[in-house]
Amino acid sequence: MTLQFDTHDLAKKARLAAVGDPGRRTVVSADHPRPDTPRDENAADPRLELFHFVMSICSQKSRAALFEAGLEYGSNEVVIMPPVNENYIEQYVALRMASQAAAEQPLVGGYTGATGVHGEGFDPMVVPTLVDHETGQVITDSRDIALYANTLSGDRLVPETIHDAVMKQVDIVDGLPHAGLFYGANPDGDHRPPPIQAGMNGAHLKKIEQVERRKAELPVDSPLHAAYAHKLKKERAGKAFIADPDNMRALIEQTKTAINALEVDLTATRTSWVTGDTFTLADTFWGVSLFRLLYLGYDWIWAELPGVSAYADRCFARPSILAGAISWPGHPPGAAIERYAV
Ligand SMILES: N[C@@H](CCC(=O)N[C@@H](CS)C(=O)NCC(=O)O)C(=O)O
């Protein structure tokens, strides 16, 4: 089923209301991956538009996948950090609510620490969001965005012959608790870079305040009240979740298990990439994910794993991972950025 909305109208309203600085509205492509070509607001809309944020891991996966697919898109950088939270602006939420995912899934109500959609429900207020003006679709999840890019590219990211092996890895990465490891501290030694430790201190509470503020500004009869109410439930659950050291230890254990399994897979295949000699969406997702873990100081997990260590370095040199994640301008500083960004 394809829902037909006026994506031009919805995306334009979201762009103008939620991307405060026109300098953050650009056009990006694999040939020109840096967001420094200003968008001509009077020109026809590019077919694809992405709403995203520099250090959102889901945005990084989407940008890297769009790069691998060789697709051009209008780049709309939404600041998601409190107290700015442009992602809570009504027009942006309205755009996400026009997606098929919003129509099909229950609204988010809980917190798992992961960023994949399974188990939490539909979050109406996060990035990334991809708009395809040609088909009238709004795609609201990084895995779906990557698969959409794959289809448009004629299966460049998920070759049909190795589809199941690639998707198995993609789903492992999608289930990793990246949100929890970013917002919450390791109770046995917090190695997140100082700007992240400072920025994440009390972050859920700050998000709750911003959602409440935006909700209070909605017209009384707005159909979006439920979306805001559900986001509040998730953020309250997240605040309680990361405050419990046992929860944080469980997330770290889960991550260790996945990385150990990756070592086993890499050792078994003895190829450059996780499913063989071809770089695929599995490597795009793993590369972005390993870089995030490195940035947050979790690379001790694979320090003694030669397969993952070498694989991580190969991934970090891949142009799509560099362009979409590591070198995207505006990333907060940290040892990993200094070492790998170009
Ligand atoms: N399932 C979604 C999750 C998206 C998500 O969790 N986005 C985070 C950044 S990676 C976000 O926008 N957080 C802002 C907020 O919750 O206010 C996806 O994979 O795209």
The ligand as an ORCA input file, in Angstrom:
! r2SCAN-3c Opt
* xyz 0 1
  N      14.091      3.351     14.344
  C      14.586      4.669     14.056
  C      15.111      5.289     15.331
  C      15.511      6.711     15.128
  C      16.126      7.322     16.380
  O      16.108      6.739     17.474
  N      16.699      8.523     16.200
  C      17.385      9.221     17.265
  C      18.806      9.521     16.848
  S      19.648      8.079     16.278
  C      16.696     10.561     17.515
  O      16.291     11.228     16.596
  N      16.574     10.973     18.786
  C      16.042     12.241     19.126
  C      14.984     12.209     20.181
  O      14.577     11.140     20.622
  O      14.558     13.294     20.567
  C      15.666      4.573     12.985
  O      16.419      3.602     12.935
  O      15.745      5.487     12.161
*
